[in-house]
């Protein structure tokens, strides 16, 4: 009789534990309660989205990087404002380097290394800042950007999250 009770307890325990396990898949519906919506870009457009533009109005300021007489001031997820800092009391806006999904830069010699959302890019400038060339792109080095409240984007595999904006 004791053996039968042990089997019953084990069977009941297994049944109760299995009810706690989720067996659903990625296509199952679930509630998505983020207060933000992802800014998505198709991979084919994303890979060619780095641009050197005329100076832009800076809305948010991120990190500041100094290289020789130049300041690179990040605007999170948008790019970098470039200043000529030859006269530190009066920096001159030169250009805006558009790099979607960016937040940080590192410079070695004359090569800039930037996180371009999930990719790592290396780029160089012409001496007069009239052009920029992406010399190397390593795809999917960084994790996908999550929303400020911790959600991942619902997206297709050919899309890249470059920012999140507050829903209206």
Secondary structure, 3 states (H helix, E strand, C coil): CHHHHHHHHHHHHHHHHHCCCCCCCCCCCCCCCCCEEEEEEEHHHHCCCCEEECCCCCCCCCCEEEECCEEEEEECCCEEEEEECCCCCCCEEEEEEECCCCCCEEEECCEEEEEECCEEEEEEECCCCCCEEEEEEECCCCCCCCCCCCCCCCCCCCEEEEEEEECC
